[in-house]
Amino acid sequence: MPELTNSTYIESGLPTRDRQRDPETTRQALESWFCAALPHRADLRVTEVTLPRTGGVANETLLCETNWTEAGVTRSAGYVVRVNSPDFLYKDADLTVHAEMYRVLGREPGIPVPAVVGLETDTGVLGEAFFVMERVEGRVPGDTPPFHTTGWVHDLVPGDRAVLWHNAVEVMARLHQVDPAKVAFLDRPHLGPDGLRQDLAHWIDVAAWVARGRTDPVIAAAERWLRAHVPPLGVTALAWGDSRLPNLMFRGLDVAAVFDWDMVCLAGAESDLAWWTVMDYSSTESVGVERLPGIGSPAQTVRRWQELVGREAANLDFHLVFASYRLAVILRRLGDLYGATGAMAPETIEELRTNNFGQQYLVQILDLPHSHPVTMTWPGLEL
């Protein structure tokens, strides 16, 4: 997230966009919304609205502070506001799904998530739909720069990092055991007979949307491979989607909250194990960064997950290709978003579009011809 350049405004939206909000107008709009949503809180005021300077790139996030009077005593609480964006990184993104995921998982033991205050579909309040959740106190492993190189996780002793990693894998395993009937709103029967095939069909559609008529030989070859090798056994089970440590918040060494449902689907646990693997490698071995002692490797993560759920991971070869394909498509989309603003060097934009991590992984996994240099090594997953 870029640094703020003008203290009079709150920069908002995808960090590829030059949007601004007037802080006082935003504060007043949210104060009116909170007063309607929480009418039992007397004299409720929104005292501050800020934009985090770090985080993901999928949508706009605002933080706000409130106070009110209760039994003659002033109380206060912080909230997170997730706002829709006309330039989402993801196709057909739906904040309603995010809000519902938090509500469902909030009733599941051992899966900590923030409590949802409300969902607002009236775009007249903030200009876009949004939902509000309670702010959870804790710390998130760094994403940019990666936590393996600096930050609070980096500063832990190896034994504490091992506990943190173990707790993260344990929460992910619990997530995978949620009854898919409880998240039936994720089912997309028009896309296929099971959750995995539905997600594959969805991402093939996303790839075409991102391509806008442009051909990428690596993505096209991977798509043909995926169609030909989709596992015969139907899988319909919850998958987090963007499974990785920076989408978890920790209080001490315990997981305090699970975040980010932009890619949530019913493609099953192996989809998450593969995504965890490609995202892990993209910030460690593939870029020459040494893994922090105590943070398990992808192979160790899979083995620990297998111990926790009591079964072997299946069809990981397929899922690693599928994860790399999704990453290639997402980074190509990101290149287009940055390219539309001129906020990034042209050569970097071109690399995102034609020679990104996902494409380079696919070239190596599937032994594909490639007209660009392969500089990001695919280490493989040996269990």
C-alpha positions in Angstrom: 0.0 0.0 0.0 1.6 3.3 -1.0 2.3 6.0 1.6 -0.2 8.8 2.0 0.9 11.9 0.1 -1.7 14.3 1.4 -2.8 14.3 5.0 -6.0 16.0 4.2 -7.4 12.9 2.4 -7.7 9.2 3.0 -6.4 7.3 0.0 -8.7 4.4 -0.8 -9.4 1.6 -3.1 -7.0 -0.9 -4.8 -3.4 0.5 -4.6 -3.5 0.6 -8.4 -6.1 3.4 -8.3 -5.9 7.1 -7.5 -9.0 7.5 -5.4 -9.5 9.7 -2.4 -12.1 10.2 0.2 -12.7 13.3 2.3 -12.2 12.0 5.9 -14.9 14.2 7.5 -17.5 13.3 4.9 -16.6 9.6 5.4 -16.7 9.9 9.1 -20.2 11.6 9.1 -21.6 8.9 6.7 -20.3 6.1 8.9 -21.5 7.8 12.1 -25.1 7.9 10.6 -24.8 4.3 9.6 -23.6 3.1 13.0 -26.3 5.1 14.8 -28.9 3.2 12.7 -27.2 -0.2 13.1 -26.6 0.1 16.8 -29.5 2.3 18.1 -29.1 1.0 21.7 -25.8 2.9 22.0 -26.6 6.4 23.2 -24.7 9.3 21.8 -22.7 7.1 19.5 -19.9 9.0 17.7 -17.4 7.9 15.0 -14.3 9.7 16.2 -11.7 8.7 13.6 -11.5 7.0 10.2 -8.2 5.8 8.8 -6.9 3.7 6.0 -4.3 1.0 6.8 -1.0 1.5 5.0 -0.4 -2.2 4.6 -2.5 -5.1 3.5 -3.9 -6.8 0.5 -4.8 -5.4 -2.9 -8.3 -6.7 -3.4 -10.6 -4.0 -1.9 -10.8 -0.9 0.2 -10.5 -1.2 3.9 -11.3 1.5 6.5 -10.6 1.5 10.2 -12.9 3.5 12.5 -13.0 4.3 16.1 -16.3 4.8 18.0 -17.5 5.8 21.4 -20.9 6.0 23.1 -22.5 6.3 26.6 -23.6 3.2 28.5 -25.0 3.5 32.0 -23.4 6.8 32.3 -20.0 5.5 31.3 -18.2 6.3 28.1 -17.4 3.1 26.1 -15.3 2.7 22.9 -14.7 0.1 20.2 -12.9 -0.2 16.9 -14.4 -1.5 13.7 -13.2 -2.6 10.2 -15.2 -1.4 7.1 -14.7 -3.5 4.0 -15.8 -1.5 0.9 -16.6 -2.8 -2.5 -14.6 -1.4 -5.4 -15.4 -1.0 -9.1 -11.9 -2.2 -10.0 -11.7 -5.4 -8.0 -8.7 -7.7 -8.5 -11.2 -10.6 -8.7 -14.0 -11.1 -11.2 -17.5 -11.3 -9.7 -16.3 -10.4 -6.2 -19.2 -10.3 -3.7 -18.8 -8.8 -0.3 -21.9 -10.5 0.8 -20.0 -13.8 0.6 -17.3 -12.4 2.9 -19.9 -11.3 5.5 -21.7 -14.6 5.4 -18.4 -16.5 5.8 -17.6 -14.6 8.9 -21.1 -15.2 10.2 -21.0 -19.0 9.5 -17.4 -19.5 10.9 -18.2 -17.4 13.9 -20.4 -20.4 15.0 -17.7 -23.0 14.4 -15.4 -24.0 17.4 -11.7 -23.3 17.0 -12.0 -21.0 14.0 -11.7 -17.4 15.2 -13.1 -14.7 13.0 -14.3 -11.1 13.6 -18.0 -10.6 14.4 -20.0 -9.0 11.7 -22.0 -5.9 12.7 -23.9 -5.4 9.4 -23.9 -5.5 5.6 -24.9 -2.4 3.7 -25.9 -2.8 0.0 -27.1 0.8 -0.4 -24.4 2.5 -2.4 -25.6 5.9 -1.3 -23.7 5.7 2.0 -20.1 5.3 0.9 -20.6 5.2 -2.9 -20.2 1.4 -2.8 -21.6 -1.5 -0.9 -19.7 -2.4 2.3 -19.9 -4.5 5.5 -18.6 -3.8 9.0 -17.0 -6.1 11.5 -15.6 -5.7 14.9 -11.9 -5.0 15.0 -9.8 -7.9 16.4 -6.6 -7.0 18.3 -3.5 -8.8 17.2 -0.6 -8.9 14.7 -0.5 -10.1 11.1 2.7 -11.6 9.6 4.1 -9.2 7.0 3.3 -9.7 3.4 5.3 -6.9 1.7 8.2 -7.2 2.7 7.7 -10.9 3.6 7.8 -11.8 7.2 10.8 -14.1 6.5 13.0 -11.0 6.1 11.8 -8.5 8.7 9.1 -7.8 11.3 7.7 -9.4 14.5 7.6 -13.0 13.2 11.2 -12.6 12.1 12.1 -11.4 15.6 10.6 -14.4 17.4 12.8 -17.3 18.6 12.6 -20.4 16.4 10.6 -22.3 19.1 7.9 -19.7 19.2 7.8 -19.5 15.4 7.2 -23.3 15.4 4.3 -22.9 17.8 2.8 -20.1 15.6 3.1 -22.2 12.4 1.6 -25.2 14.1 -1.4 -23.2 15.4 -1.9 -21.8 11.9 -2.0 -25.2 10.2 -4.3 -26.5 13.0 -6.8 -23.7 12.3 -6.7 -24.4 8.6 -7.3 -28.0 9.2 -10.4 -27.2 11.3 -11.6 -24.9 8.5 -11.4 -27.8 6.1 -13.6 -29.9 8.4 -16.6 -27.5 8.3 -19.7 -29.2 7.0 -20.0 -27.9 3.4 -23.8 -27.8 3.9 -23.2 -24.8 6.2 -21.7 -22.9 3.3 -24.1 -24.0 0.6 -24.2 -20.4 -0.7 -20.8 -21.2 -2.3 -22.3 -23.9 -4.4 -22.4 -23.1 -8.1 -24.1 -26.0 -9.8 -24.4 -24.2 -13.1 -20.5 -24.5 -13.3 -20.2 -28.2 -12.7 -21.3 -31.3 -10.7 -18.8 -30.8 -7.8 -17.0 -28.0 -6.0 -13.6 -28.7 -7.7 -15.0 -28.7 -11.2 -17.0 -25.6 -10.4 -13.9 -23.7 -9.3 -11.9 -24.9 -12.3 -14.7 -23.6 -14.6 -14.8 -20.3 -12.7 -11.1 -19.7 -13.1 -11.1 -20.6 -16.7 -13.8 -17.9 -17.1 -11.7 -15.5 -15.0 -8.7 -16.2 -17.3 -10.7 -15.3 -20.3 -12.0 -12.1 -18.6 -8.4 -11.1 -17.8 -7.1 -12.0 -21.2 -9.6 -9.7 -23.1 -8.7 -11.5 -26.3 -5.0 -11.7 -25.7 -3.4 -15.1 -25.9 -0.9 -16.3 -23.4 0.6 -19.7 -24.5 1.6 -20.8 -21.0 -1.8 -20.1 -19.4 -3.6 -21.7 -22.4 -1.4 -24.9 -22.2 -2.0 -25.1 -18.5 -5.8 -24.8 -19.0 -5.7 -27.7 -21.5 -3.7 -29.8 -19.0 -6.2 -29.0 -16.2 -9.2 -29.9 -18.3 -7.6 -33.2 -19.2 -6.3 -34.1 -15.7 -9.1 -33.0 -13.3 -9.5 -35.8 -10.7 -12.3 -38.2 -11.4 -13.5 -38.3 -7.8 -15.9 -35.4 -7.2 -14.8 -33.0 -4.4 -17.1 -30.6 -2.7 -15.6 -29.3 0.5 -14.7 -25.9 1.9 -11.5 -24.2 0.7 -10.3 -21.0 2.2 -8.9 -19.9 -1.1 -6.2 -17.4 -0.2 -4.6 -19.7 2.4 -1.4 -18.3 3.8 0.1 -16.9 7.0 -0.4 -13.2 6.2 -4.2 -13.8 6.1 -4.1 -14.8 9.8 -4.0 -12.5 12.8 -2.2 -13.7 15.9 -2.5 -12.7 19.6 0.7 -13.9 21.1 1.3 -17.2 19.2 -2.4 -18.1 19.0 -4.5 -17.4 15.9 -6.9 -14.5 16.8 -8.7 -14.3 13.4 -8.8 -15.8 9.9 -9.3 -13.3 7.1 -9.8 -12.9 3.4 -12.5 -14.8 1.5 -12.0 -13.4 -2.0 -11.2 -16.9 -3.4 -13.3 -19.0 -1.1 -14.9 -22.0 -2.8 -15.8 -25.7 -2.5 -12.7 -27.0 -4.2 -11.6 -28.9 -1.1 -8.6 -28.9 1.3 -6.0 -29.9 -1.3 -6.7 -26.6 -3.1 -5.6 -24.7 0.0 -2.5 -26.9 0.6 -1.4 -26.2 -3.0 -2.1 -22.5 -2.7 -0.2 -22.4 0.6 2.7 -24.1 -1.2 3.0 -21.7 -4.2 2.6 -18.6 -2.0 5.2 -19.9 0.4 7.7 -20.5 -2.3 7.1 -17.2 -4.0 8.5 -15.4 -0.9 11.2 -17.9 0.0 13.1 -20.4 -2.2 11.9 -18.9 -5.5 13.4 -15.5 -4.7 16.5 -16.7 -2.7 15.1 -15.8 0.7 16.0 -18.2 3.5 13.0 -19.7 5.4 12.8 -18.7 9.0 13.7 -21.6 11.4 10.5 -22.8 13.0 8.2 -22.0 10.0 7.4 -25.3 8.4 8.1 -25.9 4.7 5.2 -26.7 2.4 6.0 -30.4 2.7 6.0 -30.1 6.5 2.7 -28.2 6.3 1.1 -31.0 4.3 2.4 -33.7 6.6 1.2 -31.8 9.7 -2.2 -31.3 8.0 -2.5 -35.0 7.3 -1.8 -35.8 10.9 -4.5 -33.4 12.1 -7.3 -34.5 9.7 -6.3 -38.2 9.7 -6.0 -38.7 6.0 -3.6 -38.4 3.1 -3.7 -35.4 0.8 -5.0 -36.5 -2.6 -4.2 -35.3 -6.2 -1.6 -32.7 -5.1 0.0 -32.8 -8.5 -3.2 -31.5 -10.1 -3.8 -28.9 -7.4 -0.2 -27.5 -7.6 -0.8 -26.8 -11.4 -4.2 -25.4 -10.6 -2.8 -23.1 -7.9 0.0 -21.9 -10.2 -2.6 -21.3 -12.9 -4.7 -19.2 -10.6 -1.6 -17.2 -9.5 -0.6 -16.6 -13.1 -4.1 -15.2 -13.9 -4.3 -13.0 -10.8 -0.9 -11.5 -11.4 -1.7 -10.9 -15.0 -4.8 -9.0 -13.9 -2.7 -7.1 -11.4 -0.4 -6.0 -14.1 -3.3 -4.7 -16.1 -4.6 -2.7 -13.1 -1.2 -1.2 -12.5 -0.7 -0.6 -16.2 -3.9 1.5 -16.3 -2.5 4.0 -13.9 1.1 4.2 -15.0 2.1 3.8 -11.3 4.6 1.1 -12.0 7.6 0.8 -14.4 6.5 -0.6 -17.8 9.0 -3.5 -17.6 7.5 -4.6 -14.3 4.0 -4.4 -15.7 5.1 -6.5 -18.7 6.6 -9.1 -16.4 3.4 -9.3 -14.4 1.5 -9.9 -17.6 3.8 -12.3 -19.4 6.4 -13.8 -17.0 5.0 -13.8 -13.5 5.5 -16.3 -10.7 2.5 -18.4 -11.8 3.6 -18.6 -15.4 7.2 -19.5 -14.5 6.0 -22.2 -12.1 3.7 -23.7 -14.9 6.6 -23.6 -17.4 8.7 -25.7 -15.0 6.0 -28.1 -13.6 4.6 -28.9 -17.1 7.8 -28.6 -19.0 6.4 -25.9 -21.4 8.2 -23.8 -23.9 8.6 -20.2 -22.8 9.9 -17.1 -24.6 11.0 -15.4 -21.4 13.8 -16.2 -18.9 12.9 -18.5 -16.0 14.3 -16.8 -12.9 11.9 -18.0 -10.2 12.8 -21.6 -9.4 10.0 -24.1 -8.7 11.4 -26.2 -5.8 8.8 -29.0 -6.1 6.9 -30.7 -3.3 8.5 -33.9 -2.1 6.6 -35.5 0.7 
